[in-house]
Amino acid sequence: MLVVPDVRAGLRNGFERPDDGELLSSSLRFERPSAWSDRLRGGFRVRLADRTFIDASAGYPSFGQSGLDIRDAGLALSQLVWRGTGR
């Protein structure tokens, strides 16, 4: 079994934002978070069989945003259906 870990960090700027970036928060107040945000994602890919892989990842894309707490996660299964000759 082959396991490949993956960690990604980045900085994002939302230079075009509808309504100047204003969002409705969970406390039902309008908030205007910064256009800049830091993000961090981590996960892994596992080779289950010769041509079958599973990817799992989780992230927190709202560092540096006061009043904004966003988390996300994903799971994907992929099957290689064609392999080229490599020429």
Contact map, one row per residue, 1 for C-alpha under 8 A:
111000000000000000000000000000000000000000000111100000000000000000000000000000000000000
111100000000000000000000000000000000000000000111000000000000000000000000000000000000000
111110000000000000000000000000000000000000011110000000000000000000000000000000000000000
011111000000000000000000000000000000000000011100000000000000000000000000000000000000000
001111100000000000000000000000000000000001111000000000000000000000000000000000000000000
000111110000000000000000000000000000000001111000000000000000000000000000000000000000000
000011111000000000000000000000000000000111100000000000000000000000000000000000000000000
000001111100000000000000000000000000000111000000000000000000000000000000000000000000000
000000111110000000000000000000000000011110000000000000000000000000000000000000000000000
000000011111000000000000000000000000011100000000000000000000000000000000000000000000000
000000001111100000000000000000000001111000000000000000000000000000000000000000000000000
000000000111110000000000000000000011111000000000000000000000000000000000000000000000000
000000000011111000000000000000000011100000000000000000000000000000000000000000000000000
000000000001111110000000000000000011000000000000000000000000000000000000000000000000000
000000000000111110000000000000000010000000000000000000000000000000000000000000000000000
000000000000011111010000000000000000000000000000000000000000000000000000000000000000000
000000000000011111111000000000000000000000000000000000000000000000000000000000000000000
000000000000000111111100000000000000000000000000000000000000000000000000000000000000000
000000000000000011111100000000000000000000000000000000000000000000000000000000000000000
000000000000000111111100000000010000000000000000000000000000000000000000000000000000000
000000000000000011111110000000011110000000000000000000000000000000000000000000000000000
000000000000000001111111000001111000000000000000000000000000000000000000000000000000000
000000000000000000001111100001111000000000000000000000000000000000000000000000000000000
000000000000000000000111110111100000000000000000000000000000000000000000000000000000000
000000000000000000000011111111100000000000000000000000000000000000110000000000000000000
000000000000000000000001111110000000000000000000000000000000000000000000000000000000000
000000000000000000000000111110000000000000000000000000000000000000000000000000000000000
000000000000000000000001111111000000000000000000000000000000000000000000000000000000000
000000000000000000000001111111100000000000000000000000000000000000000000000000000000000
000000000000000000000111100111110000000000000000000000000000000000000000000000000000000
000000000000000000000111100011111000000000000000000000000000000000100000000000000000000
000000000000000000011110000001111100000000000000000000000000000000000000000000000000000
000000000000000000001110000000111110000000000000000000000000000011110000000000000000000
000000000000000000001000000000011111100000000000000000000000000010000000000000000000000
000000000001111000001000000000001111100000000000000000000000000000000000000000000000000
000000000011110000000000000000000111110000000000000000000000000100000000000000000000000
000000000011100000000000000000000111111000000000000000000000111110000000000000000000000
000000001111000000000000000000000001111100000000000000000000111100000000000000000000000
000000001111000000000000000000000000111110000000000000000011111000000000000000000000000
000000111100000000000000000000000000011111000000000000000011100000000000000000000000000
000000111000000000000000000000000000001111100000000000001111100000000000000000000000000
000011110000000000000000000000000000000111110000000000001110000000000000000000000000000
000011100000000000000000000000000000000011111000000000111100000000000000000000000000000
001111000000000000000000000000000000000001111100000000111000000000000000000000000000000
001111000000000000000000000000000000000000111110000011110000000000000000000000000000000
111100000000000000000000000000000000000000011111000011100000000000000000000000000000000
111000000000000000000000000000000000000000001111111111000000000000000000000000000000000
110000000000000000000000000000000000000000000111111111000000000000000000000000000000000
100000000000000000000000000000000000000000000011111110000000000000000000000000000000000
000000000000000000000000000000000000000000000011111100000000000000000000000000000000000
000000000000000000000000000000000000000000000011111110000000000000000000000000111000000
000000000000000000000000000000000000000000000011111111000000000000000000000011110000000
000000000000000000000000000000000000000000001111101111100000000000000000000011100000000
000000000000000000000000000000000000000000001111000111110000000000000000001111000000000
000000000000000000000000000000000000000000111100000011111000000000000000011110000000000
000000000000000000000000000000000000000000111000000001111100000000000000111100000000000
000000000000000000000000000000000000000011110000000000111110000000000000111000000000000
000000000000000000000000000000000000000011100000000000011111000000000011110000000000000
000000000000000000000000000000000000001111000000000000001111100000000011100000000000000
000000000000000000000000000000000000001110000000000000000111111000000111000000000000000
000000000000000000000000000000000000111110000000000000000011111000000110000000000000000
000000000000000000000000000000000000111000000000000000000001111110011110000000000000000
000000000000000000000000000000000000111000000000000000000001111110000000000000000000000
000000000000000000000000000000000001110000000000000000000000011111000000000000000000000
000000000000000000000000000000001100100000000000000000000000011111111000000000000000000
000000000000000000000000000000001000000000000000000000000000000111110000000000000000000
000000000000000000000000100000101000000000000000000000000000000011111000000000000000000
000000000000000000000000100000001000000000000000000000000000010011111100000000000000000
000000000000000000000000000000000000000000000000000000000000010010111110000000000000000
000000000000000000000000000000000000000000000000000000000001110000011111000000000000000
000000000000000000000000000000000000000000000000000000000111110000001111100000000000000
000000000000000000000000000000000000000000000000000000000111000000000111110000000000000
000000000000000000000000000000000000000000000000000000011110000000000011111000000000000
000000000000000000000000000000000000000000000000000000111100000000000001111100000000000
000000000000000000000000000000000000000000000000000001111000000000000000111110000000000
000000000000000000000000000000000000000000000000000001110000000000000000011111000000000
000000000000000000000000000000000000000000000000000111100000000000000000001111100000000
000000000000000000000000000000000000000000000000000111000000000000000000000111110000000
000000000000000000000000000000000000000000000000001110000000000000000000000011111000000
000000000000000000000000000000000000000000000000001100000000000000000000000001111110000
000000000000000000000000000000000000000000000000001000000000000000000000000000111110000
000000000000000000000000000000000000000000000000000000000000000000000000000000011111000
000000000000000000000000000000000000000000000000000000000000000000000000000000011111100
000000000000000000000000000000000000000000000000000000000000000000000000000000000111110
000000000000000000000000000000000000000000000000000000000000000000000000000000000011111
000000000000000000000000000000000000000000000000000000000000000000000000000000000001111
000000000000000000000000000000000000000000000000000000000000000000000000000000000000111
